[in-house]
Amino acid sequence: MPGLRFLRVLTPAAEDLAAMKVFRFHAKDAEDVVALAGTRGFDRERFRSAFFAALPAAIGSPSWHEQSFWMIWGRLYPSSP
């Protein structure tokens, strides 16, 4: 852009983006969460915290969203409790 010297672009952390995708949870979103979890430095505890921090404000059934979360969590971390 002409005349633009500084541009600051804010993007969500991979863990926050993954948590948002769990709430939508279409087939493509599940694939995206797996890809995000495979990025260098992905913090699974931050992912879990981000999801559960957003759960009270979710539209729809919290239990439905929570089931989606545990479904993808089991796919990402099959040996995790």
PDB file with SEQRES, HELIX, SHEET and CRYST1 records, atoms N, CA, C and O in Angstrom:
SEQRES   1 A   81  MET PRO GLY LEU ARG PHE LEU ARG VAL LEU THR PRO ALA          
SEQRES   2 A   81  ALA GLU ASP LEU ALA ALA MET LYS VAL PHE ARG PHE HIS          
SEQRES   3 A   81  ALA LYS ASP ALA GLU ASP VAL VAL ALA LEU ALA GLY THR          
SEQRES   4 A   81  ARG GLY PHE ASP ARG GLU ARG PHE ARG SER ALA PHE PHE          
SEQRES   5 A   81  ALA ALA LEU PRO ALA ALA ILE GLY SER PRO SER TRP HIS          
SEQRES   6 A   81  GLU GLN SER PHE TRP MET ILE TRP GLY ARG LEU TYR PRO          
SEQRES   7 A   81  SER SER PRO                                                  
HELIX    1 AA1 ALA A   14  ARG A   24  1                                  11    
HELIX    2 AA2 ALA A   27  ALA A   37  1                                  11    
HELIX    3 AA3 ARG A   44  ALA A   54  1                                  11    
HELIX    4 AA4 LEU A   55  ALA A   57  5                                   3    
HELIX    5 AA5 PRO A   62  LEU A   76  1                                  15    
CRYST1    1.000    1.000    1.000  90.00  90.00  90.00 P 1           1          
ATOM      1  N   MET A   1       0.851  -1.172   0.000  1.00  0.00           N  
ATOM      2  CA  MET A   1       0.000   0.000   0.000  1.00  0.00           C  
ATOM      3  C   MET A   1       0.898   1.238   0.000  1.00  0.00           C  
ATOM      4  O   MET A   1       1.769   1.366   0.861  1.00  0.00           O  
ATOM      5  N   PRO A   2       0.704   2.117  -0.922  1.00  0.00           N  
ATOM      6  CA  PRO A   2       1.550   3.317  -0.999  1.00  0.00           C  
ATOM      7  C   PRO A   2       1.474   4.143   0.282  1.00  0.00           C  
ATOM      8  O   PRO A   2       0.396   4.363   0.834  1.00  0.00           O  
ATOM      9  N   GLY A   3       2.626   4.590   0.737  1.00  0.00           N  
ATOM     10  CA  GLY A   3       2.683   5.445   1.912  1.00  0.00           C  
ATOM     11  C   GLY A   3       2.627   4.709   3.235  1.00  0.00           C  
ATOM     12  O   GLY A   3       2.729   5.326   4.296  1.00  0.00           O  
ATOM     13  N   LEU A   4       2.469   3.417   3.184  1.00  0.00           N  
ATOM     14  CA  LEU A   4       2.383   2.635   4.424  1.00  0.00           C  
ATOM     15  C   LEU A   4       3.780   2.203   4.824  1.00  0.00           C  
ATOM     16  O   LEU A   4       4.454   1.495   4.075  1.00  0.00           O  
ATOM     17  N   ARG A   5       4.215   2.622   5.995  1.00  0.00           N  
ATOM     18  CA  ARG A   5       5.552   2.284   6.439  1.00  0.00           C  
ATOM     19  C   ARG A   5       5.547   1.145   7.451  1.00  0.00           C  
ATOM     20  O   ARG A   5       6.434   0.292   7.444  1.00  0.00           O  
ATOM     21  N   PHE A   6       4.576   1.139   8.290  1.00  0.00           N  
ATOM     22  CA  PHE A   6       4.534   0.118   9.338  1.00  0.00           C  
ATOM     23  C   PHE A   6       3.154  -0.525   9.341  1.00  0.00           C  
ATOM     24  O   PHE A   6       2.128   0.153   9.283  1.00  0.00           O  
ATOM     25  N   LEU A   7       3.160  -1.807   9.409  1.00  0.00           N  
ATOM     26  CA  LEU A   7       1.902  -2.546   9.453  1.00  0.00           C  
ATOM     27  C   LEU A   7       2.026  -3.605  10.525  1.00  0.00           C  
ATOM     28  O   LEU A   7       2.930  -4.440  10.485  1.00  0.00           O  
ATOM     29  N   ARG A   8       1.139  -3.570  11.460  1.00  0.00           N  
ATOM     30  CA  ARG A   8       1.138  -4.567  12.533  1.00  0.00           C  
ATOM     31  C   ARG A   8      -0.067  -5.468  12.318  1.00  0.00           C  
ATOM     32  O   ARG A   8      -1.208  -5.006  12.297  1.00  0.00           O  
ATOM     33  N   VAL A   9       0.195  -6.739  12.161  1.00  0.00           N  
ATOM     34  CA  VAL A   9      -0.868  -7.711  11.921  1.00  0.00           C  
ATOM     35  C   VAL A   9      -0.909  -8.669  13.102  1.00  0.00           C  
ATOM     36  O   VAL A   9       0.079  -9.334  13.413  1.00  0.00           O  
ATOM     37  N   LEU A  10      -2.042  -8.729  13.742  1.00  0.00           N  
ATOM     38  CA  LEU A  10      -2.217  -9.631  14.873  1.00  0.00           C  
ATOM     39  C   LEU A  10      -2.931 -10.890  14.393  1.00  0.00           C  
ATOM     40  O   LEU A  10      -3.931 -10.816  13.679  1.00  0.00           O  
ATOM     41  N   THR A  11      -2.419 -12.019  14.784  1.00  0.00           N  
ATOM     42  CA  THR A  11      -3.035 -13.294  14.434  1.00  0.00           C  
ATOM     43  C   THR A  11      -3.186 -14.121  15.696  1.00  0.00           C  
ATOM     44  O   THR A  11      -2.390 -13.982  16.625  1.00  0.00           O  
ATOM     45  N   PRO A  12      -4.187 -14.975  15.744  1.00  0.00           N  
ATOM     46  CA  PRO A  12      -4.323 -15.820  16.931  1.00  0.00           C  
ATOM     47  C   PRO A  12      -3.205 -16.865  16.980  1.00  0.00           C  
ATOM     48  O   PRO A  12      -2.686 -17.295  15.950  1.00  0.00           O  
ATOM     49  N   ALA A  13      -2.856 -17.255  18.183  1.00  0.00           N  
ATOM     50  CA  ALA A  13      -1.894 -18.341  18.355  1.00  0.00           C  
ATOM     51  C   ALA A  13      -2.509 -19.619  17.792  1.00  0.00           C  
ATOM     52  O   ALA A  13      -3.731 -19.748  17.720  1.00  0.00           O  
ATOM     53  N   ALA A  14      -1.670 -20.547  17.400  1.00  0.00           N  
ATOM     54  CA  ALA A  14      -2.149 -21.812  16.829  1.00  0.00           C  
ATOM     55  C   ALA A  14      -3.114 -22.507  17.786  1.00  0.00           C  
ATOM     56  O   ALA A  14      -4.105 -23.092  17.348  1.00  0.00           O  
ATOM     57  N   GLU A  15      -2.836 -22.448  19.081  1.00  0.00           N  
ATOM     58  CA  GLU A  15      -3.702 -23.107  20.066  1.00  0.00           C  
ATOM     59  C   GLU A  15      -5.080 -22.454  20.124  1.00  0.00           C  
ATOM     60  O   GLU A  15      -6.091 -23.146  20.248  1.00  0.00           O  
ATOM     61  N   ASP A  16      -5.122 -21.124  20.036  1.00  0.00           N  
ATOM     62  CA  ASP A  16      -6.398 -20.411  20.053  1.00  0.00           C  
ATOM     63  C   ASP A  16      -7.194 -20.679  18.783  1.00  0.00           C  
ATOM     64  O   ASP A  16      -8.411 -20.862  18.831  1.00  0.00           O  
ATOM     65  N   LEU A  17      -6.509 -20.701  17.658  1.00  0.00           N  
ATOM     66  CA  LEU A  17      -7.173 -21.002  16.391  1.00  0.00           C  
ATOM     67  C   LEU A  17      -7.726 -22.430  16.403  1.00  0.00           C  
ATOM     68  O   LEU A  17      -8.837 -22.675  15.931  1.00  0.00           O  
ATOM     69  N   ALA A  18      -6.947 -23.364  16.942  1.00  0.00           N  
ATOM     70  CA  ALA A  18      -7.415 -24.752  17.039  1.00  0.00           C  
ATOM     71  C   ALA A  18      -8.657 -24.836  17.917  1.00  0.00           C  
ATOM     72  O   ALA A  18      -9.604 -25.550  17.588  1.00  0.00           O  
ATOM     73  N   ALA A  19      -8.657 -24.116  19.026  1.00  0.00           N  
ATOM     74  CA  ALA A  19      -9.824 -24.127  19.915  1.00  0.00           C  
ATOM     75  C   ALA A  19     -11.056 -23.580  19.192  1.00  0.00           C  
ATOM     76  O   ALA A  19     -12.150 -24.127  19.333  1.00  0.00           O  
ATOM     77  N   MET A  20     -10.883 -22.507  18.421  1.00  0.00           N  
ATOM     78  CA  MET A  20     -12.018 -21.945  17.673  1.00  0.00           C  
ATOM     79  C   MET A  20     -12.549 -22.947  16.655  1.00  0.00           C  
ATOM     80  O   MET A  20     -13.758 -23.039  16.444  1.00  0.00           O  
ATOM     81  N   LYS A  21     -11.656 -23.691  16.031  1.00  0.00           N  
ATOM     82  CA  LYS A  21     -12.074 -24.662  15.029  1.00  0.00           C  
ATOM     83  C   LYS A  21     -12.850 -25.819  15.651  1.00  0.00           C  
ATOM     84  O   LYS A  21     -13.704 -26.412  14.992  1.00  0.00           O  
ATOM     85  N   VAL A  22     -12.564 -26.145  16.905  1.00  0.00           N  
ATOM     86  CA  VAL A  22     -13.328 -27.203  17.576  1.00  0.00           C  
ATOM     87  C   VAL A  22     -14.784 -26.787  17.724  1.00  0.00           C  
ATOM     88  O   VAL A  22     -15.680 -27.622  17.607  1.00  0.00           O  
ATOM     89  N   PHE A  23     -15.028 -25.514  17.977  1.00  0.00           N  
ATOM     90  CA  PHE A  23     -16.418 -25.056  18.136  1.00  0.00           C  
ATOM     91  C   PHE A  23     -17.193 -25.176  16.837  1.00  0.00           C  
ATOM     92  O   PHE A  23     -18.388 -25.469  16.870  1.00  0.00           O  
ATOM     93  N   ARG A  24     -16.569 -24.964  15.718  1.00  0.00           N  
ATOM     94  CA  ARG A  24     -17.243 -25.120  14.419  1.00  0.00           C  
ATOM     95  C   ARG A  24     -17.308 -26.595  14.046  1.00  0.00           C  
ATOM     96  O   ARG A  24     -18.373 -27.110  13.707  1.00  0.00           O  
ATOM     97  N   PHE A  25     -16.195 -27.254  14.109  1.00  0.00           N  
ATOM     98  CA  PHE A  25     -15.999 -28.688  13.980  1.00  0.00           C  
ATOM     99  C   PHE A  25     -16.665 -29.360  12.780  1.00  0.00           C  
ATOM    100  O   PHE A  25     -17.368 -30.360  12.920  1.00  0.00           O  
ATOM    101  N   HIS A  26     -16.430 -28.792  11.611  1.00  0.00           N  
ATOM    102  CA  HIS A  26     -16.764 -29.509  10.387  1.00  0.00           C  
ATOM    103  C   HIS A  26     -15.589 -30.419  10.062  1.00  0.00           C  
ATOM    104  O   HIS A  26     -14.540 -30.318  10.699  1.00  0.00           O  
ATOM    105  N   ALA A  27     -15.742 -31.297   9.094  1.00  0.00           N  
ATOM    106  CA  ALA A  27     -14.676 -32.251   8.759  1.00  0.00           C  
ATOM    107  C   ALA A  27     -13.365 -31.532   8.459  1.00  0.00           C  
ATOM    108  O   ALA A  27     -12.311 -31.967   8.924  1.00  0.00           O  
ATOM    109  N   LYS A  28     -13.406 -30.456   7.702  1.00  0.00           N  
ATOM    110  CA  LYS A  28     -12.195 -29.707   7.370  1.00  0.00           C  
ATOM    111  C   LYS A  28     -11.566 -29.102   8.623  1.00  0.00           C  
ATOM    112  O   LYS A  28     -10.341 -29.033   8.732  1.00  0.00           O  
ATOM    113  N   ASP A  29     -12.395 -28.667   9.566  1.00  0.00           N  
ATOM    114  CA  ASP A  29     -11.872 -28.090  10.806  1.00  0.00           C  
ATOM    115  C   ASP A  29     -11.088 -29.126  11.602  1.00  0.00           C  
ATOM    116  O   ASP A  29     -10.048 -28.806  12.178  1.00  0.00           O  
ATOM    117  N   ALA A  30     -11.567 -30.349  11.638  1.00  0.00           N  
ATOM    118  CA  ALA A  30     -10.847 -31.406  12.349  1.00  0.00           C  
ATOM    119  C   ALA A  30      -9.475 -31.623  11.718  1.00  0.00           C  
ATOM    120  O   ALA A  30      -8.482 -31.791  12.426  1.00  0.00           O  
ATOM    121  N   GLU A  31      -9.422 -31.618  10.397  1.00  0.00           N  
ATOM    122  CA  GLU A  31      -8.131 -31.752   9.703  1.00  0.00           C  
ATOM    123  C   GLU A  31      -7.218 -30.572  10.023  1.00  0.00           C  
ATOM    124  O   GLU A  31      -6.015 -30.743  10.214  1.00  0.00           O  
ATOM    125  N   ASP A  32      -7.800 -29.372  10.080  1.00  0.00           N  
ATOM    126  CA  ASP A  32      -7.017 -28.176  10.393  1.00  0.00           C  
ATOM    127  C   ASP A  32      -6.458 -28.236  11.807  1.00  0.00           C  
ATOM    128  O   ASP A  32      -5.317 -27.837  12.038  1.00  0.00           O  
ATOM    129  N   VAL A  33      -7.247 -28.730  12.755  1.00  0.00           N  
ATOM    130  CA  VAL A  33      -6.771 -28.839  14.139  1.00  0.00           C  
ATOM    131  C   VAL A  33      -5.586 -29.801  14.200  1.00  0.00           C  
ATOM    132  O   VAL A  33      -4.600 -29.530  14.887  1.00  0.00           O  
ATOM    133  N   VAL A  34      -5.677 -30.905  13.497  1.00  0.00           N  
ATOM    134  CA  VAL A  34      -4.565 -31.862  13.459  1.00  0.00           C  
ATOM    135  C   VAL A  34      -3.319 -31.192  12.870  1.00  0.00           C  
ATOM    136  O   VAL A  34      -2.215 -31.371  13.384  1.00  0.00           O  
ATOM    137  N   ALA A  35      -3.496 -30.427  11.803  1.00  0.00           N  
ATOM    138  CA  ALA A  35      -2.359 -29.733  11.190  1.00  0.00           C  
ATOM    139  C   ALA A  35      -1.781 -28.683  12.144  1.00  0.00           C  
ATOM    140  O   ALA A  35      -0.562 -28.567  12.268  1.00  0.00           O  
ATOM    141  N   LEU A  36      -2.636 -27.931  12.809  1.00  0.00           N  
ATOM    142  CA  LEU A  36      -2.159 -26.923  13.755  1.00  0.00           C  
ATOM    143  C   LEU A  36      -1.404 -27.568  14.913  1.00  0.00           C  
ATOM    144  O   LEU A  36      -0.376 -27.057  15.356  1.00  0.00           O  
ATOM    145  N   ALA A  37      -1.920 -28.692  15.398  1.00  0.00           N  
ATOM    146  CA  ALA A  37      -1.270 -29.384  16.517  1.00  0.00           C  
ATOM    147  C   ALA A  37       0.103 -29.916  16.119  1.00  0.00           C  
ATOM    148  O   ALA A  37       0.944 -30.178  16.980  1.00  0.00           O  
ATOM    149  N   GLY A  38       0.328 -30.075  14.821  1.00  0.00           N  
ATOM    150  CA  GLY A  38       1.613 -30.557  14.343  1.00  0.00           C  
ATOM    151  C   GLY A  38       2.636 -29.454  14.112  1.00  0.00           C  
ATOM    152  O   GLY A  38       3.772 -29.732  13.726  1.00  0.00           O  
ATOM    153  N   THR A  39       2.243 -28.200  14.347  1.00  0.00           N  
ATOM    154  CA  THR A  39       3.192 -27.111  14.151  1.00  0.00           C  
ATOM    155  C   THR A  39       4.178 -27.052  15.312  1.00  0.00           C  
ATOM    156  O   THR A  39       3.875 -27.439  16.440  1.00  0.00           O  
ATOM    157  N   ARG A  40       5.356 -26.557  14.993  1.00  0.00           N  
ATOM    158  CA  ARG A  40       6.416 -26.457  15.999  1.00  0.00           C  
ATOM    159  C   ARG A  40       5.969 -25.552  17.140  1.00  0.00           C  
ATOM    160  O   ARG A  40       5.485 -24.443  16.910  1.00  0.00           O  
ATOM    161  N   GLY A  41       6.130 -26.022  18.352  1.00  0.00           N  
ATOM    162  CA  GLY A  41       5.813 -25.233  19.531  1.00  0.00           C  
ATOM    163  C   GLY A  41       4.372 -25.289  19.989  1.00  0.00           C  
ATOM    164  O   GLY A  41       4.012 -24.626  20.963  1.00  0.00           O  
ATOM    165  N   PHE A  42       3.531 -26.069  19.307  1.00  0.00           N  
ATOM    166  CA  PHE A  42       2.123 -26.165  19.716  1.00  0.00           C  
ATOM    167  C   PHE A  42       2.058 -26.691  21.143  1.00  0.00           C  
ATOM    168  O   PHE A  42       2.660 -27.716  21.464  1.00  0.00           O  
ATOM    169  N   ASP A  43       1.328 -25.987  21.993  1.00  0.00           N  
ATOM    170  CA  ASP A  43       1.221 -26.325  23.413  1.00  0.00           C  
ATOM    171  C   ASP A  43      -0.166 -26.914  23.686  1.00  0.00           C  
ATOM    172  O   ASP A  43      -1.166 -26.195  23.682  1.00  0.00           O  
ATOM    173  N   ARG A  44      -0.216 -28.201  23.917  1.00  0.00           N  
ATOM    174  CA  ARG A  44      -1.524 -28.851  24.066  1.00  0.00           C  
ATOM    175  C   ARG A  44      -2.261 -28.383  25.310  1.00  0.00           C  
ATOM    176  O   ARG A  44      -3.492 -28.368  25.316  1.00  0.00           O  
ATOM    177  N   GLU A  45      -1.550 -28.003  26.361  1.00  0.00           N  
ATOM    178  CA  GLU A  45      -2.225 -27.494  27.561  1.00  0.00           C  
ATOM    179  C   GLU A  45      -2.833 -26.116  27.293  1.00  0.00           C  
ATOM    180  O   GLU A  45      -3.906 -25.801  27.806  1.00  0.00           O  
ATOM    181  N   ARG A  46      -2.155 -25.304  26.498  1.00  0.00           N  
ATOM    182  CA  ARG A  46      -2.729 -24.007  26.127  1.00  0.00           C  
ATOM    183  C   ARG A  46      -3.961 -24.218  25.250  1.00  0.00           C  
ATOM    184  O   ARG A  46      -4.946 -23.493  25.383  1.00  0.00           O  
ATOM    185  N   PHE A  47      -3.913 -25.189  24.370  1.00  0.00           N  
ATOM    186  CA  PHE A  47      -5.069 -25.544  23.533  1.00  0.00           C  
ATOM    187  C   PHE A  47      -6.258 -25.920  24.413  1.00  0.00           C  
ATOM    188  O   PHE A  47      -7.370 -25.428  24.221  1.00  0.00           O  
ATOM    189  N   ARG A  48      -6.004 -26.798  25.381  1.00  0.00           N  
ATOM    190  CA  ARG A  48      -7.086 -27.230  26.270  1.00  0.00           C  
ATOM    191  C   ARG A  48      -7.619 -26.042  27.072  1.00  0.00           C  
ATOM    192  O   ARG A  48      -8.832 -25.879  27.199  1.00  0.00           O  
ATOM    193  N   SER A  49      -6.736 -25.221  27.607  1.00  0.00           N  
ATOM    194  CA  SER A  49      -7.152 -24.050  28.393  1.00  0.00           C  
ATOM    195  C   SER A  49      -7.962 -23.075  27.556  1.00  0.00           C  
ATOM    196  O   SER A  49      -8.979 -22.555  28.016  1.00  0.00           O  
ATOM    197  N   ALA A  50      -7.519 -22.822  26.326  1.00  0.00           N  
ATOM    198  CA  ALA A  50      -8.225 -21.893  25.443  1.00  0.00           C  
ATOM    199  C   ALA A  50      -9.632 -22.396  25.153  1.00  0.00           C  
ATOM    200  O   ALA A  50     -10.588 -21.621  25.152  1.00  0.00           O  
ATOM    201  N   PHE A  51      -9.755 -23.689  24.909  1.00  0.00           N  
ATOM    202  CA  PHE A  51     -11.079 -24.245  24.627  1.00  0.00           C  
ATOM    203  C   PHE A  51     -11.999 -24.087  25.829  1.00  0.00           C  
ATOM    204  O   PHE A  51     -13.109 -23.572  25.695  1.00  0.00           O  
ATOM    205  N   PHE A  52     -11.550 -24.523  27.001  1.00  0.00           N  
ATOM    206  CA  PHE A  52     -12.428 -24.492  28.170  1.00  0.00           C  
ATOM    207  C   PHE A  52     -12.685 -23.076  28.682  1.00  0.00           C  
ATOM    208  O   PHE A  52     -13.699 -22.838  29.337  1.00  0.00           O  
ATOM    209  N   ALA A  53     -11.794 -22.141  28.399  1.00  0.00           N  
ATOM    210  CA  ALA A  53     -12.044 -20.743  28.748  1.00  0.00           C  
ATOM    211  C   ALA A  53     -13.173 -20.164  27.896  1.00  0.00           C  
ATOM    212  O   ALA A  53     -13.936 -19.319  28.365  1.00  0.00           O  
ATOM    213  N   ALA A  54     -13.279 -20.613  26.651  1.00  0.00           N  
ATOM    214  CA  ALA A  54     -14.312 -20.114  25.747  1.00  0.00           C  
ATOM    215  C   ALA A  54     -15.640 -20.854  25.891  1.00  0.00           C  
ATOM    216  O   ALA A  54     -16.669 -20.351  25.438  1.00  0.00           O  
ATOM    217  N   LEU A  55     -15.643 -22.009  26.496  1.00  0.00           N  
ATOM    218  CA  LEU A  55     -16.843 -22.852  26.561  1.00  0.00           C  
ATOM    219  C   LEU A  55     -18.051 -22.158  27.198  1.00  0.00           C  
ATOM    220  O   LEU A  55     -19.156 -22.301  26.674  1.00  0.00           O  
ATOM    221  N   PRO A  56     -17.898 -21.412  28.306  1.00  0.00           N  
ATOM    222  CA  PRO A  56     -19.084 -20.771  28.888  1.00  0.00           C  
ATOM    223  C   PRO A  56     -19.783 -19.783  27.961  1.00  0.00           C  
ATOM    224  O   PRO A  56     -20.982 -19.550  28.115  1.00  0.00           O  
ATOM    225  N   ALA A  57     -19.072 -19.201  27.012  1.00  0.00           N  
ATOM    226  CA  ALA A  57     -19.663 -18.221  26.092  1.00  0.00           C  
ATOM    227  C   ALA A  57     -20.147 -18.856  24.794  1.00  0.00           C  
ATOM    228  O   ALA A  57     -20.608 -18.148  23.899  1.00  0.00           O  
ATOM    229  N   ALA A  58     -20.049 -20.160  24.680  1.00  0.00           N  
ATOM    230  CA  ALA A  58     -20.399 -20.845  23.431  1.00  0.00           C  
ATOM    231  C   ALA A  58     -21.895 -20.795  23.164  1.00  0.00           C  
ATOM    232  O   ALA A  58     -22.717 -20.836  24.079  1.00  0.00           O  
ATOM    233  N   ILE A  59     -22.214 -20.708  21.897  1.00  0.00           N  
ATOM    234  CA  ILE A  59     -23.603 -20.801  21.469  1.00  0.00           C  
ATOM    235  C   ILE A  59     -23.901 -22.271  21.249  1.00  0.00           C  
ATOM    236  O   ILE A  59     -23.121 -22.980  20.613  1.00  0.00           O  
ATOM    237  N   GLY A  60     -25.009 -22.721  21.763  1.00  0.00           N  
ATOM    238  CA  GLY A  60     -25.359 -24.131  21.634  1.00  0.00           C  
ATOM    239  C   GLY A  60     -25.026 -24.890  22.908  1.00  0.00           C  
ATOM    240  O   GLY A  60     -24.677 -24.301  23.931  1.00  0.00           O  
ATOM    241  N   SER A  61     -25.138 -26.175  22.825  1.00  0.00           N  
ATOM    242  CA  SER A  61     -24.950 -27.033  23.986  1.00  0.00           C  
ATOM    243  C   SER A  61     -23.471 -27.158  24.357  1.00  0.00           C  
ATOM    244  O   SER A  61     -22.675 -27.638  23.549  1.00  0.00           O  
ATOM    245  N   PRO A  62     -23.093 -26.733  25.566  1.00  0.00           N  
ATOM    246  CA  PRO A  62     -21.704 -26.904  25.987  1.00  0.00           C  
ATOM    247  C   PRO A  62     -21.264 -28.366  25.955  1.00  0.00           C  
ATOM    248  O   PRO A  62     -20.110 -28.654  25.639  1.00  0.00           O  
ATOM    249  N   SER A  63     -22.162 -29.285  26.276  1.00  0.00           N  
ATOM    250  CA  SER A  63     -21.774 -30.702  26.282  1.00  0.00           C  
ATOM    251  C   SER A  63     -21.472 -31.192  24.871  1.00  0.00           C  
ATOM    252  O   SER A  63     -20.608 -32.051  24.691  1.00  0.00           O  
ATOM    253  N   TRP A  64     -22.162 -30.665  23.874  1.00  0.00           N  
ATOM    254  CA  TRP A  64     -21.891 -31.043  22.487  1.00  0.00           C  
ATOM    255  C   TRP A  64     -20.505 -30.566  22.080  1.00  0.00           C  
ATOM    256  O   TRP A  64     -19.738 -31.309  21.466  1.00  0.00           O  
ATOM    257  N   HIS A  65     -20.187 -29.316  22.428  1.00  0.00           N  
ATOM    258  CA  HIS A  65     -18.857 -28.782  22.113  1.00  0.00           C  
ATOM    259  C   HIS A  65     -17.773 -29.557  22.850  1.00  0.00           C  
ATOM    260  O   HIS A  65     -16.709 -29.833  22.296  1.00  0.00           O  
ATOM    261  N   GLU A  66     -18.051 -29.904  24.095  1.00  0.00           N  
ATOM    262  CA  GLU A  66     -17.066 -30.644  24.875  1.00  0.00           C  
ATOM    263  C   GLU A  66     -16.824 -32.031  24.275  1.00  0.00           C  
ATOM    264  O   GLU A  66     -15.691 -32.512  24.282  1.00  0.00           O  
ATOM    265  N   GLN A  67     -17.851 -32.665  23.768  1.00  0.00           N  
ATOM    266  CA  GLN A  67     -17.680 -33.959  23.103  1.00  0.00           C  
ATOM    267  C   GLN A  67     -16.799 -33.811  21.862  1.00  0.00           C  
ATOM    268  O   GLN A  67     -15.955 -34.665  21.589  1.00  0.00           O  
ATOM    269  N   SER A  68     -16.996 -32.726  21.113  1.00  0.00           N  
ATOM    270  CA  SER A  68     -16.154 -32.474  19.941  1.00  0.00           C  
ATOM    271  C   SER A  68     -14.706 -32.303  20.355  1.00  0.00           C  
ATOM    272  O   SER A  68     -13.797 -32.816  19.702  1.00  0.00           O  
ATOM    273  N   PHE A  69     -14.497 -31.577  21.449  1.00  0.00           N  
ATOM    274  CA  PHE A  69     -13.136 -31.364  21.930  1.00  0.00           C  
ATOM    275  C   PHE A  69     -12.476 -32.687  22.293  1.00  0.00           C  
ATOM    276  O   PHE A  69     -11.356 -32.962  21.863  1.00  0.00           O  
ATOM    277  N   TRP A  70     -13.162 -33.507  23.081  1.00  0.00           N  
ATOM    278  CA  TRP A  70     -12.544 -34.770  23.516  1.00  0.00           C  
ATOM    279  C   TRP A  70     -12.345 -35.727  22.345  1.00  0.00           C  
ATOM    280  O   TRP A  70     -11.434 -36.555  22.368  1.00  0.00           O  
ATOM    281  N   MET A  71     -13.194 -35.619  21.321  1.00  0.00           N  
ATOM    282  CA  MET A  71     -13.024 -36.446  20.128  1.00  0.00           C  
ATOM    283  C   MET A  71     -11.714 -36.087  19.423  1.00  0.00           C  
ATOM    284  O   MET A  71     -10.930 -36.968  19.069  1.00  0.00           O  
ATOM    285  N   ILE A  72     -11.485 -34.791  19.223  1.00  0.00           N  
ATOM    286  CA  ILE A  72     -10.256 -34.385  18.542  1.00  0.00           C  
ATOM    287  C   ILE A  72      -9.047 -34.580  19.447  1.00  0.00           C  
ATOM    288  O   ILE A  72      -7.966 -34.915  18.964  1.00  0.00           O  
ATOM    289  N   TRP A  73      -9.210 -34.379  20.751  1.00  0.00           N  
ATOM    290  CA  TRP A  73      -8.110 -34.599  21.704  1.00  0.00           C  
ATOM    291  C   TRP A  73      -7.652 -36.057  21.634  1.00  0.00           C  
ATOM    292  O   TRP A  73      -6.452 -36.331  21.619  1.00  0.00           O  
ATOM    293  N   GLY A  74      -8.598 -36.985  21.591  1.00  0.00           N  
ATOM    294  CA  GLY A  74      -8.260 -38.409  21.489  1.00  0.00           C  
ATOM    295  C   GLY A  74      -7.553 -38.754  20.191  1.00  0.00           C  
ATOM    296  O   GLY A  74      -6.715 -39.654  20.151  1.00  0.00           O  
ATOM    297  N   ARG A  75      -7.895 -38.035  19.132  1.00  0.00           N  
ATOM    298  CA  ARG A  75      -7.216 -38.248  17.845  1.00  0.00           C  
ATOM    299  C   ARG A  75      -5.778 -37.712  17.896  1.00  0.00           C  
ATOM    300  O   ARG A  75      -4.860 -38.325  17.352  1.00  0.00           O  
ATOM    301  N   LEU A  76      -5.600 -36.581  18.545  1.00  0.00           N  
ATOM    302  CA  LEU A  76      -4.275 -35.977  18.646  1.00  0.00           C  
ATOM    303  C   LEU A  76      -3.367 -36.698  19.637  1.00  0.00           C  
ATOM    304  O   LEU A  76      -2.177 -36.887  19.385  1.00  0.00           O  
ATOM    305  N   TYR A  77      -3.940 -37.093  20.757  1.00  0.00           N  
ATOM    306  CA  TYR A  77      -3.157 -37.650  21.856  1.00  0.00           C  
ATOM    307  C   TYR A  77      -3.817 -38.943  22.346  1.00  0.00           C  
ATOM    308  O   TYR A  77      -4.400 -38.957  23.430  1.00  0.00           O  
ATOM    309  N   PRO A  78      -3.738 -40.012  21.578  1.00  0.00           N  
ATOM    310  CA  PRO A  78      -4.471 -41.244  21.904  1.00  0.00           C  
ATOM    311  C   PRO A  78      -4.076 -41.886  23.249  1.00  0.00           C  
ATOM    312  O   PRO A  78      -4.886 -42.590  23.853  1.00  0.00           O  
ATOM    313  N   SER A  79      -2.878 -41.656  23.704  1.00  0.00           N  
ATOM    314  CA  SER A  79      -2.470 -42.281  24.972  1.00  0.00           C  
ATOM    315  C   SER A  79      -2.685 -41.370  26.162  1.00  0.00           C  
ATOM    316  O   SER A  79      -2.330 -41.734  27.283  1.00  0.00           O  
ATOM    317  N   SER A  80      -3.262 -40.185  25.947  1.00  0.00           N  
ATOM    318  CA  SER A  80      -3.457 -39.219  27.026  1.00  0.00           C  
ATOM    319  C   SER A  80      -4.764 -39.499  27.748  1.00  0.00           C  
ATOM    320  O   SER A  80      -5.749 -39.880  27.114  1.00  0.00           O  
ATOM    321  N   PRO A  81      -4.790 -39.316  29.068  1.00  0.00           N  
ATOM    322  CA  PRO A  81      -6.056 -39.522  29.810  1.00  0.00           C  
ATOM    323  C   PRO A  81      -7.095 -38.476  29.473  1.00  0.00           C  
ATOM    324  O   PRO A  81      -8.202 -38.511  30.009  1.00  0.00           O  
TER     325      PRO A  81                                                      
END                                                                             
